[in-house]
Amino acid sequence: MIGGGQLARMTSAAAVALGIEFRVLAASPDESAAQVCAHTVLGDYHDAASVLSFARGCDVVTFDHEHVPADLIAAMEQAGIVVRPGGQALRFAQDKLAMRERVSALGIACPRYAPVTDLAAVEAFAAGSGWPVVLKAISGGYDGKGVWVCRTPAQAREVLDHGIGLIAEEFVAFERELAILVARSASGQGAAYPVVETVQRDGICREVIAPAPGLSSGTAVQAQWLGLRLAAELDVTGLLAVELFETSAGLLVNEVAMRPHNSGHWTMDGSVTSQFEQHLRAVLNLPLGATAPVAPVVVMENILGGTEPDLREGLVHVMALDPGVKVHYYGKAVRPGRKVGHVNVAGGDPAEVTARARRAASYLANCVEDEMLPGGASPDSADPAPAVAQEGA
């Protein structure tokens, strides 16, 4: 796996049970995966020599992020290295304009969009969709970075001054955000997880509820079918996460990611097969695992860096208070707002399980029990219609 972040760290744990020799290309020994993976190689994923040297020692190469340059992915494939997902598929995770064009060509609904290079183009777009306008970097965005909600032409001009490739999108007044996670193996076998509801603030995923509360069976099946269709049409091998807007008119595709994803962290403790094991099964062309949840409701709450610099301080309290809480730390230095871990809680009552997860995450981050959303916002005060969803969570 190229990339040494928390996704690689958690994938390495899944590899142990399957007896897979799991190697990681990490930038430094301090990265999340490098701390726990015995087969860590230090190198720069921007550097052709480092990437090719690493890849030649692997049966299959996969990724924990979308930022490996396309020319290096092509170089690996030209050298006969098995890369999953391949460069043609990854293009749609790396290039938002290409993704929008492909999804639209398939007849799948997404927000109205257009490439823009100057203020006149943004204003022309706004004339048809109104303000605010969402500007997105065509490449390189993640966790809300590279996304700007512009309410005035002056704000749009500031973004344009960055000199990067941009698309404009309509501001979608959605009812809530959903996500569907599917897997597709090299032989074409597919599997879909239950549709989940995701809660974002400031462009960062804070909470995932599985399955999405109150979702009709028809909409759930539609979302699963959409995910499996996209995986096949884009020729994805591995996991595909599709972030969706639920609107009064139906579902809209917001973003895609071709790797383990924040919206699937609940599967570590809440599904028969975790997303990390499933990704390994898919890229190694092993039969895919069952995706059924192990409880009526599972809630994942991200732990964001807060006032407590030592994350160990809250463990005893949380474990003693609620032995059912499962804590996952990423080995990262604490910084305000940084994803440093998550908790999973399973149970029968959605309100109770959600409250337990929020309380645990709050105490681990700040040593204060709080059932409100992390960051101090209660569920009722959270922005009901933000334009920015998680970017490569």
MILUMNU-23923 format. One record per residue (C-alpha): residue number from 1; x, y, z. Coordinates in nm, 3 decimals. Each point is the difference from the previous one (the first is absolute). Example, Ala and Ser with C-alpha at 12.3 -4.5 7.8 and 13.67 -1.06 7.14 Angstrom:
<nodes>
@seq = 1 px = 1.230 py = -0.450 pz = 0.780
@seq = 2 px = 0.137 py = 0.344 pz = -0.066
</nodes>
This chain:
<nodes>
@seq = 1 px = 0.000 py = 0.000 pz = 0.000
@seq = 2 px = 0.142 py = 0.336 pz = -0.103
@seq = 3 px = -0.062 py = 0.249 pz = 0.279
@seq = 4 px = 0.065 py = -0.038 pz = 0.370
@seq = 5 px = -0.307 py = 0.160 pz = 0.155
@seq = 6 px = -0.267 py = -0.142 pz = 0.227
@seq = 7 px = -0.168 py = -0.189 pz = -0.284
@seq = 8 px = 0.319 py = -0.195 pz = -0.064
@seq = 9 px = 0.040 py = -0.052 pz = 0.376
@seq = 10 px = -0.344 py = -0.158 pz = 0.029
@seq = 11 px = 0.043 py = -0.200 pz = -0.320
@seq = 12 px = 0.323 py = -0.146 pz = 0.138
@seq = 13 px = -0.190 py = -0.138 pz = 0.299
@seq = 14 px = -0.248 py = -0.171 pz = -0.232
@seq = 15 px = 0.287 py = -0.152 pz = -0.199
@seq = 16 px = 0.134 py = -0.178 pz = 0.309
@seq = 17 px = -0.302 py = -0.227 pz = 0.034
@seq = 18 px = 0.017 py = -0.093 pz = -0.369
@seq = 19 px = 0.370 py = -0.082 pz = 0.017
@seq = 20 px = 0.083 py = 0.268 pz = -0.258
@seq = 21 px = 0.345 py = 0.159 pz = -0.002
@seq = 22 px = -0.109 py = 0.360 pz = -0.003
@seq = 23 px = 0.247 py = 0.266 pz = -0.105
@seq = 24 px = -0.038 py = 0.377 pz = 0.031
@seq = 25 px = 0.176 py = 0.283 pz = -0.179
@seq = 26 px = 0.008 py = 0.276 pz = 0.263
@seq = 27 px = 0.158 py = 0.343 pz = -0.004
@seq = 28 px = 0.142 py = -0.027 pz = 0.354
@seq = 29 px = 0.025 py = -0.249 pz = 0.289
@seq = 30 px = -0.244 py = 0.218 pz = 0.196
@seq = 31 px = -0.290 py = -0.057 pz = -0.238
@seq = 32 px = -0.295 py = -0.198 pz = 0.133
@seq = 33 px = 0.061 py = -0.321 pz = -0.192
@seq = 34 px = 0.379 py = 0.011 pz = 0.034
@seq = 35 px = -0.036 py = -0.018 pz = 0.379
@seq = 36 px = -0.165 py = -0.344 pz = -0.016
@seq = 37 px = 0.089 py = -0.159 pz = -0.333
@seq = 38 px = 0.315 py = -0.213 pz = 0.002
@seq = 39 px = 0.041 py = 0.019 pz = -0.377
@seq = 40 px = 0.023 py = 0.377 pz = -0.031
@seq = 41 px = 0.208 py = 0.160 pz = -0.274
@seq = 42 px = 0.082 py = 0.369 pz = 0.032
@seq = 43 px = -0.037 py = 0.201 pz = -0.318
@seq = 44 px = -0.174 py = 0.284 pz = -0.178
@seq = 45 px = -0.309 py = -0.093 pz = -0.201
@seq = 46 px = 0.082 py = 0.291 pz = -0.235
@seq = 47 px = 0.337 py = -0.157 pz = -0.087
@seq = 48 px = 0.005 py = -0.246 pz = -0.290
@seq = 49 px = 0.303 py = -0.194 pz = 0.124
@seq = 50 px = -0.148 py = -0.046 pz = 0.348
@seq = 51 px = -0.341 py = -0.105 pz = -0.130
@seq = 52 px = 0.130 py = -0.244 pz = -0.263
@seq = 53 px = 0.254 py = -0.156 pz = 0.237
@seq = 54 px = -0.271 py = -0.057 pz = 0.259
@seq = 55 px = -0.254 py = -0.128 pz = -0.251
@seq = 56 px = 0.233 py = -0.254 pz = -0.159
@seq = 57 px = 0.010 py = -0.190 pz = 0.328
@seq = 58 px = -0.379 py = -0.037 pz = 0.020
@seq = 59 px = -0.249 py = -0.238 pz = -0.159
@seq = 60 px = -0.268 py = 0.271 pz = 0.002
@seq = 61 px = 0.024 py = 0.374 pz = 0.065
@seq = 62 px = -0.288 py = 0.201 pz = 0.143
@seq = 63 px = -0.039 py = 0.340 pz = 0.169
@seq = 64 px = -0.114 py = 0.172 pz = 0.318
@seq = 65 px = -0.046 py = 0.337 pz = -0.177
@seq = 66 px = -0.063 py = 0.143 pz = -0.347
@seq = 67 px = 0.308 py = 0.219 pz = -0.030
@seq = 68 px = 0.253 py = -0.226 pz = -0.173
@seq = 69 px = 0.076 py = 0.177 pz = -0.332
@seq = 70 px = -0.176 py = -0.154 pz = -0.298
@seq = 71 px = 0.325 py = -0.033 pz = -0.196
@seq = 72 px = 0.150 py = -0.214 pz = 0.278
@seq = 73 px = -0.306 py = -0.225 pz = 0.002
@seq = 74 px = 0.036 py = -0.036 pz = -0.377
@seq = 75 px = 0.371 py = -0.078 pz = 0.039
@seq = 76 px = -0.078 py = -0.282 pz = 0.242
@seq = 77 px = -0.256 py = -0.148 pz = -0.236
@seq = 78 px = 0.238 py = 0.029 pz = -0.296
@seq = 79 px = 0.261 py = -0.186 pz = 0.206
@seq = 80 px = -0.241 py = -0.291 pz = 0.036
@seq = 81 px = -0.088 py = 0.070 pz = 0.364
@seq = 82 px = -0.355 py = -0.088 pz = 0.105
@seq = 83 px = -0.164 py = 0.322 pz = 0.123
@seq = 84 px = -0.351 py = -0.015 pz = 0.153
@seq = 85 px = -0.191 py = 0.212 pz = -0.056
@seq = 86 px = 0.170 py = 0.080 pz = -0.329
@seq = 87 px = 0.089 py = 0.336 pz = -0.140
@seq = 88 px = -0.305 py = 0.027 pz = -0.225
@seq = 89 px = -0.230 py = -0.045 pz = 0.297
@seq = 90 px = 0.203 py = 0.219 pz = 0.236
@seq = 91 px = -0.024 py = 0.288 pz = -0.245
@seq = 92 px = -0.361 py = 0.046 pz = 0.108
@seq = 93 px = 0.101 py = 0.024 pz = 0.366
@seq = 94 px = 0.283 py = 0.241 pz = -0.074
@seq = 95 px = -0.175 py = 0.232 pz = -0.247
@seq = 96 px = -0.337 py = 0.143 pz = 0.106
@seq = 97 px = -0.079 py = 0.132 pz = -0.346
@seq = 98 px = 0.065 py = -0.339 pz = -0.161
@seq = 99 px = -0.213 py = -0.163 pz = 0.270
@seq = 100 px = -0.292 py = 0.240 pz = -0.054
@seq = 101 px = 0.017 py = -0.046 pz = -0.376
@seq = 102 px = 0.006 py = -0.380 pz = 0.027
@seq = 103 px = -0.279 py = -0.020 pz = 0.256
@seq = 104 px = -0.216 py = 0.236 pz = -0.207
@seq = 105 px = 0.070 py = -0.201 pz = -0.317
@seq = 106 px = -0.132 py = -0.309 pz = 0.179
@seq = 107 px = -0.327 py = 0.181 pz = 0.068
@seq = 108 px = 0.060 py = 0.009 pz = 0.375
@seq = 109 px = -0.112 py = 0.318 pz = 0.175
@seq = 110 px = 0.258 py = 0.233 pz = 0.154
@seq = 111 px = 0.004 py = 0.372 pz = 0.086
@seq = 112 px = 0.001 py = 0.241 pz = -0.293
@seq = 113 px = 0.363 py = 0.086 pz = -0.078
@seq = 114 px = 0.230 py = 0.174 pz = -0.247
@seq = 115 px = 0.375 py = 0.056 pz = -0.035
@seq = 116 px = 0.091 py = 0.362 pz = 0.072
@seq = 117 px = 0.318 py = 0.198 pz = -0.062
@seq = 118 px = -0.103 py = 0.358 pz = 0.074
@seq = 119 px = -0.256 py = 0.208 pz = 0.184
@seq = 120 px = -0.213 py = 0.048 pz = -0.309
@seq = 121 px = -0.044 py = -0.377 pz = -0.026
@seq = 122 px = -0.097 py = -0.025 pz = 0.368
@seq = 123 px = -0.252 py = 0.282 pz = -0.035
@seq = 124 px = -0.144 py = -0.162 pz = -0.311
@seq = 125 px = -0.037 py = -0.325 pz = 0.193
@seq = 126 px = -0.165 py = 0.183 pz = 0.291
@seq = 127 px = -0.245 py = 0.161 pz = -0.240
@seq = 128 px = -0.144 py = -0.345 pz = -0.057
@seq = 129 px = 0.028 py = -0.152 pz = 0.348
@seq = 130 px = 0.015 py = 0.301 pz = 0.230
@seq = 131 px = 0.233 py = 0.089 pz = 0.285
@seq = 132 px = 0.167 py = -0.142 pz = 0.200
@seq = 133 px = 0.222 py = -0.188 pz = -0.243
@seq = 134 px = 0.221 py = -0.288 pz = 0.113
@seq = 135 px = 0.350 py = 0.011 pz = -0.150
@seq = 136 px = 0.205 py = -0.319 pz = 0.014
@seq = 137 px = 0.360 py = -0.072 pz = -0.087
@seq = 138 px = -0.001 py = -0.250 pz = -0.285
@seq = 139 px = 0.277 py = -0.197 pz = 0.171
@seq = 140 px = 0.162 py = -0.024 pz = 0.342
@seq = 141 px = -0.295 py = 0.068 pz = 0.231
@seq = 142 px = -0.071 py = -0.195 pz = 0.319
@seq = 143 px = -0.179 py = 0.053 pz = 0.335
@seq = 144 px = -0.160 py = 0.320 pz = -0.124
@seq = 145 px = 0.326 py = 0.141 pz = -0.132
@seq = 146 px = -0.033 py = 0.119 pz = -0.358
@seq = 147 px = -0.369 py = 0.084 pz = 0.043
@seq = 148 px = -0.134 py = 0.353 pz = 0.034
@seq = 149 px = -0.359 py = 0.116 pz = 0.043
@seq = 150 px = -0.004 py = 0.342 pz = -0.166
@seq = 151 px = -0.294 py = 0.225 pz = 0.078
@seq = 152 px = 0.119 py = 0.299 pz = -0.200
@seq = 153 px = 0.207 py = 0.068 pz = -0.314
@seq = 154 px = 0.269 py = 0.151 pz = 0.225
@seq = 155 px = 0.038 py = -0.329 pz = 0.186
@seq = 156 px = 0.018 py = -0.187 pz = -0.331
@seq = 157 px = 0.271 py = 0.234 pz = -0.123
@seq = 158 px = 0.212 py = -0.082 pz = 0.308
@seq = 159 px = -0.022 py = -0.370 pz = -0.082
@seq = 160 px = 0.079 py = 0.056 pz = -0.367
@seq = 161 px = 0.312 py = 0.188 pz = 0.104
@seq = 162 px = 0.145 py = -0.331 pz = 0.127
@seq = 163 px = 0.065 py = -0.084 pz = -0.365
@seq = 164 px = -0.115 py = -0.363 pz = 0.020
@seq = 165 px = -0.239 py = -0.200 pz = -0.217
@seq = 166 px = -0.357 py = 0.041 pz = 0.123
@seq = 167 px = -0.353 py = -0.111 pz = -0.063
@seq = 168 px = -0.309 py = 0.187 pz = 0.113
@seq = 169 px = -0.288 py = -0.193 pz = 0.149
@seq = 170 px = -0.346 py = 0.097 pz = 0.110
@seq = 171 px = -0.063 py = 0.034 pz = 0.373
@seq = 172 px = -0.220 py = -0.300 pz = 0.075
@seq = 173 px = -0.261 py = 0.045 pz = 0.272
@seq = 174 px = 0.000 py = -0.366 pz = 0.092
@seq = 175 px = -0.199 py = -0.169 pz = 0.274
@seq = 176 px = 0.298 py = -0.204 pz = 0.124
@seq = 177 px = 0.318 py = -0.167 pz = -0.120
@seq = 178 px = 0.024 py = -0.372 pz = -0.062
@seq = 179 px = 0.280 py = -0.230 pz = -0.110
@seq = 180 px = 0.011 py = -0.340 pz = -0.162
@seq = 181 px = 0.307 py = -0.221 pz = 0.019
@seq = 182 px = 0.040 py = -0.284 pz = -0.248
@seq = 183 px = 0.277 py = -0.241 pz = -0.091
@seq = 184 px = 0.086 py = -0.149 pz = -0.336
@seq = 185 px = 0.257 py = -0.274 pz = -0.048
@seq = 186 px = 0.236 py = -0.046 pz = -0.293
@seq = 187 px = -0.232 py = -0.273 pz = -0.134
@seq = 188 px = -0.301 py = 0.231 pz = 0.020
@seq = 189 px = -0.170 py = -0.126 pz = 0.316
@seq = 190 px = -0.181 py = 0.281 pz = 0.178
@seq = 191 px = -0.124 py = 0.060 pz = 0.354
@seq = 192 px = -0.179 py = 0.297 pz = 0.155
@seq = 193 px = -0.014 py = 0.113 pz = 0.361
@seq = 194 px = -0.311 py = 0.158 pz = 0.156
@seq = 195 px = -0.054 py = 0.365 pz = -0.091
@seq = 196 px = 0.116 py = 0.232 pz = 0.279
@seq = 197 px = -0.079 py = 0.355 pz = 0.105
@seq = 198 px = 0.301 py = 0.229 pz = 0.041
@seq = 199 px = 0.016 py = 0.321 pz = 0.200
@seq = 200 px = 0.250 py = 0.266 pz = -0.108
@seq = 201 px = 0.113 py = 0.325 pz = 0.157
@seq = 202 px = 0.261 py = 0.227 pz = -0.156
@seq = 203 px = 0.045 py = -0.249 pz = -0.282
@seq = 204 px = 0.107 py = -0.281 pz = 0.236
@seq = 205 px = -0.198 py = -0.315 pz = 0.069
@seq = 206 px = -0.090 py = -0.006 pz = 0.369
@seq = 207 px = -0.247 py = -0.286 pz = 0.029
@seq = 208 px = -0.128 py = -0.300 pz = -0.195
@seq = 209 px = -0.322 py = -0.184 pz = 0.082
@seq = 210 px = -0.050 py = -0.348 pz = -0.147
@seq = 211 px = -0.244 py = -0.068 pz = -0.143
@seq = 212 px = -0.131 py = 0.346 pz = -0.090
@seq = 213 px = -0.301 py = 0.063 pz = 0.230
@seq = 214 px = -0.339 py = 0.019 pz = -0.166
@seq = 215 px = 0.128 py = -0.076 pz = -0.348
@seq = 216 px = -0.261 py = -0.171 pz = -0.215
@seq = 217 px = 0.086 py = -0.344 pz = -0.128
@seq = 218 px = -0.045 py = 0.124 pz = -0.356
@seq = 219 px = 0.251 py = 0.282 pz = 0.043
@seq = 220 px = 0.244 py = -0.233 pz = 0.176
@seq = 221 px = -0.012 py = -0.249 pz = -0.287
@seq = 222 px = 0.035 py = 0.284 pz = -0.251
@seq = 223 px = 0.314 py = 0.127 pz = 0.176
@seq = 224 px = 0.154 py = -0.348 pz = 0.016
@seq = 225 px = -0.078 py = -0.061 pz = -0.366
@seq = 226 px = 0.151 py = 0.340 pz = -0.086
@seq = 227 px = 0.321 py = -0.084 pz = 0.185
@seq = 228 px = 0.036 py = -0.339 pz = -0.164
@seq = 229 px = -0.074 py = 0.146 pz = -0.343
@seq = 230 px = 0.261 py = 0.272 pz = 0.042
@seq = 231 px = 0.259 py = -0.253 pz = 0.117
@seq = 232 px = -0.061 py = -0.204 pz = -0.315
@seq = 233 px = -0.019 py = 0.294 pz = -0.241
@seq = 234 px = 0.315 py = 0.162 pz = 0.140
@seq = 235 px = 0.177 py = -0.340 pz = 0.011
@seq = 236 px = 0.084 py = 0.028 pz = 0.370
@seq = 237 px = 0.185 py = -0.283 pz = 0.170
@seq = 238 px = -0.019 py = 0.038 pz = 0.378
@seq = 239 px = -0.229 py = 0.222 pz = 0.198
@seq = 240 px = -0.208 py = 0.283 pz = -0.142
@seq = 241 px = -0.160 py = 0.254 pz = 0.233
@seq = 242 px = -0.269 py = 0.221 pz = -0.152
@seq = 243 px = -0.111 py = 0.305 pz = 0.197
@seq = 244 px = -0.359 py = 0.100 pz = -0.073
@seq = 245 px = -0.235 py = 0.289 pz = 0.059
@seq = 246 px = -0.354 py = -0.105 pz = 0.087
@seq = 247 px = -0.236 py = 0.265 pz = -0.139
@seq = 248 px = -0.374 py = 0.031 pz = -0.046
@seq = 249 px = 0.056 py = -0.091 pz = -0.367
@seq = 250 px = 0.214 py = -0.304 pz = 0.071
@seq = 251 px = 0.368 py = -0.093 pz = 0.040
@seq = 252 px = 0.292 py = 0.201 pz = -0.141
@seq = 253 px = 0.358 py = -0.127 pz = -0.024
@seq = 254 px = 0.234 py = 0.238 pz = 0.183
@seq = 255 px = 0.345 py = -0.164 pz = 0.024
@seq = 256 px = 0.168 py = -0.336 pz = -0.056
@seq = 257 px = 0.304 py = -0.167 pz = 0.159
@seq = 258 px = 0.165 py = -0.327 pz = -0.105
@seq = 259 px = 0.146 py = -0.128 pz = 0.327
@seq = 260 px = -0.110 py = -0.056 pz = 0.361
@seq = 261 px = -0.202 py = 0.300 pz = 0.110
@seq = 262 px = -0.103 py = 0.183 pz = 0.316
@seq = 263 px = -0.364 py = -0.091 pz = -0.067
@seq = 264 px = 0.098 py = -0.368 pz = 0.034
@seq = 265 px = 0.190 py = 0.010 pz = 0.331
@seq = 266 px = -0.311 py = -0.129 pz = 0.176
@seq = 267 px = 0.055 py = -0.336 pz = -0.174
@seq = 268 px = 0.305 py = -0.074 pz = 0.219
@seq = 269 px = -0.228 py = -0.091 pz = 0.290
@seq = 270 px = -0.345 py = 0.011 pz = -0.158
@seq = 271 px = 0.014 py = -0.223 pz = -0.307
@seq = 272 px = 0.077 py = -0.365 pz = -0.067
@seq = 273 px = 0.285 py = 0.115 pz = -0.227
@seq = 274 px = 0.184 py = 0.326 pz = 0.060
@seq = 275 px = 0.062 py = 0.232 pz = -0.292
@seq = 276 px = 0.375 py = -0.052 pz = 0.045
@seq = 277 px = -0.021 py = -0.378 pz = -0.033
@seq = 278 px = -0.242 py = 0.045 pz = -0.290
@seq = 279 px = 0.241 py = 0.226 pz = -0.187
@seq = 280 px = 0.275 py = -0.259 pz = 0.035
@seq = 281 px = -0.232 py = -0.277 pz = -0.117
@seq = 282 px = -0.100 py = 0.206 pz = -0.303
@seq = 283 px = 0.346 py = 0.105 pz = -0.117
@seq = 284 px = 0.139 py = -0.352 pz = 0.055
@seq = 285 px = -0.300 py = -0.148 pz = -0.186
@seq = 286 px = -0.116 py = -0.204 pz = 0.298
@seq = 287 px = -0.372 py = -0.070 pz = 0.051
@seq = 288 px = -0.163 py = 0.302 pz = 0.163
@seq = 289 px = -0.127 py = -0.015 pz = 0.357
@seq = 290 px = -0.350 py = 0.046 pz = 0.141
@seq = 291 px = -0.100 py = 0.364 pz = 0.055
@seq = 292 px = -0.286 py = -0.049 pz = 0.247
@seq = 293 px = 0.008 py = 0.214 pz = 0.316
@seq = 294 px = 0.037 py = -0.179 pz = 0.333
@seq = 295 px = -0.248 py = 0.224 pz = 0.184
@seq = 296 px = -0.313 py = 0.200 pz = -0.090
@seq = 297 px = 0.196 py = 0.326 pz = 0.014
@seq = 298 px = 0.370 py = 0.089 pz = 0.004
@seq = 299 px = 0.133 py = 0.353 pz = 0.049
@seq = 300 px = 0.352 py = 0.116 pz = -0.083
@seq = 301 px = 0.115 py = 0.326 pz = 0.156
@seq = 302 px = 0.327 py = 0.158 pz = -0.108
@seq = 303 px = 0.233 py = 0.119 pz = 0.275
@seq = 304 px = 0.131 py = 0.340 pz = -0.098
@seq = 305 px = 0.294 py = 0.162 pz = 0.172
@seq = 306 px = -0.123 py = 0.213 pz = 0.288
@seq = 307 px = 0.125 py = 0.127 pz = 0.333
@seq = 308 px = 0.151 py = -0.330 pz = 0.120
@seq = 309 px = 0.354 py = -0.047 pz = -0.139
@seq = 310 px = 0.038 py = -0.355 pz = 0.135
@seq = 311 px = -0.275 py = -0.222 pz = -0.138
@seq = 312 px = 0.076 py = -0.269 pz = 0.258
@seq = 313 px = -0.135 py = 0.217 pz = 0.281
@seq = 314 px = -0.364 py = -0.069 pz = -0.084
@seq = 315 px = 0.024 py = -0.371 pz = -0.076
@seq = 316 px = -0.055 py = -0.134 pz = 0.351
@seq = 317 px = -0.305 py = 0.220 pz = 0.055
@seq = 318 px = -0.160 py = -0.089 pz = -0.334
@seq = 319 px = 0.072 py = -0.370 pz = 0.032
@seq = 320 px = -0.134 py = -0.015 pz = 0.355
@seq = 321 px = -0.308 py = 0.208 pz = -0.077
@seq = 322 px = -0.098 py = -0.190 pz = -0.315
@seq = 323 px = 0.178 py = -0.333 pz = -0.062
@seq = 324 px = -0.179 py = -0.030 pz = -0.334
@seq = 325 px = 0.185 py = 0.293 pz = -0.156
@seq = 326 px = 0.273 py = -0.102 pz = -0.243
@seq = 327 px = 0.284 py = 0.253 pz = -0.024
@seq = 328 px = 0.235 py = 0.029 pz = -0.297
@seq = 329 px = 0.297 py = 0.238 pz = 0.017
@seq = 330 px = 0.213 py = 0.090 pz = -0.301
@seq = 331 px = 0.332 py = 0.077 pz = 0.170
@seq = 332 px = -0.014 py = 0.364 pz = -0.109
@seq = 333 px = 0.114 py = 0.307 pz = 0.188
@seq = 334 px = -0.297 py = 0.195 pz = 0.129
@seq = 335 px = -0.086 py = 0.323 pz = -0.178
@seq = 336 px = -0.331 py = 0.187 pz = 0.027
@seq = 337 px = -0.249 py = -0.140 pz = -0.251
@seq = 338 px = 0.230 py = -0.279 pz = -0.121
@seq = 339 px = -0.142 py = -0.353 pz = -0.033
@seq = 340 px = 0.194 py = -0.195 pz = 0.262
@seq = 341 px = -0.230 py = -0.298 pz = 0.044
@seq = 342 px = -0.358 py = -0.118 pz = 0.011
@seq = 343 px = -0.239 py = -0.197 pz = 0.219
@seq = 344 px = -0.256 py = -0.259 pz = -0.105
@seq = 345 px = -0.308 py = -0.083 pz = 0.204
@seq = 346 px = -0.258 py = -0.267 pz = -0.086
@seq = 347 px = -0.345 py = -0.051 pz = 0.149
@seq = 348 px = -0.372 py = -0.008 pz = -0.057
@seq = 349 px = -0.126 py = 0.355 pz = 0.054
@seq = 350 px = 0.133 py = 0.268 pz = -0.240
@seq = 351 px = -0.034 py = 0.288 pz = 0.246
@seq = 352 px = 0.170 py = -0.188 pz = 0.282
@seq = 353 px = 0.284 py = -0.131 pz = -0.218
@seq = 354 px = 0.061 py = 0.344 pz = -0.149
@seq = 355 px = 0.011 py = 0.161 pz = 0.343
@seq = 356 px = 0.250 py = -0.260 pz = 0.123
@seq = 357 px = 0.227 py = 0.054 pz = -0.298
@seq = 358 px = -0.008 py = 0.379 pz = 0.029
@seq = 359 px = 0.066 py = -0.012 pz = 0.373
@seq = 360 px = 0.299 py = -0.231 pz = -0.042
@seq = 361 px = 0.157 py = 0.201 pz = -0.284
@seq = 362 px = -0.049 py = 0.324 pz = 0.193
@seq = 363 px = 0.170 py = -0.134 pz = 0.311
@seq = 364 px = 0.292 py = -0.150 pz = -0.190
@seq = 365 px = 0.063 py = 0.333 pz = -0.175
@seq = 366 px = -0.071 py = 0.243 pz = 0.284
@seq = 367 px = -0.051 py = -0.201 pz = 0.324
@seq = 368 px = -0.353 py = 0.140 pz = 0.010
@seq = 369 px = -0.313 py = -0.211 pz = -0.047
@seq = 370 px = -0.220 py = 0.164 pz = -0.260
@seq = 371 px = -0.268 py = -0.161 pz = -0.211
@seq = 372 px = 0.010 py = 0.287 pz = -0.247
@seq = 373 px = 0.178 py = -0.029 pz = -0.331
@seq = 374 px = 0.379 py = 0.034 pz = 0.026
@seq = 375 px = 0.101 py = 0.361 pz = -0.033
@seq = 376 px = -0.273 py = 0.125 pz = 0.229
@seq = 377 px = -0.301 py = -0.008 pz = -0.233
@seq = 378 px = -0.315 py = -0.177 pz = 0.107
@seq = 379 px = -0.180 py = -0.214 pz = -0.259
@seq = 380 px = -0.270 py = 0.266 pz = -0.036
@seq = 381 px = 0.248 py = 0.281 pz = -0.057
@seq = 382 px = 0.209 py = -0.178 pz = -0.263
@seq = 383 px = -0.025 py = 0.159 pz = -0.343
@seq = 384 px = -0.288 py = -0.187 pz = -0.168
@seq = 385 px = 0.120 py = 0.067 pz = -0.353
@seq = 386 px = 0.374 py = 0.054 pz = -0.031
@seq = 387 px = 0.130 py = 0.005 pz = -0.356
@seq = 388 px = 0.321 py = -0.178 pz = 0.089
@seq = 389 px = 0.007 py = -0.368 pz = 0.070
@seq = 390 px = 0.300 py = -0.201 pz = 0.113
@seq = 391 px = 0.284 py = 0.003 pz = -0.250
@seq = 392 px = 0.196 py = -0.323 pz = -0.003
@seq = 393 px = -0.083 py = -0.076 pz = 0.357
</nodes>
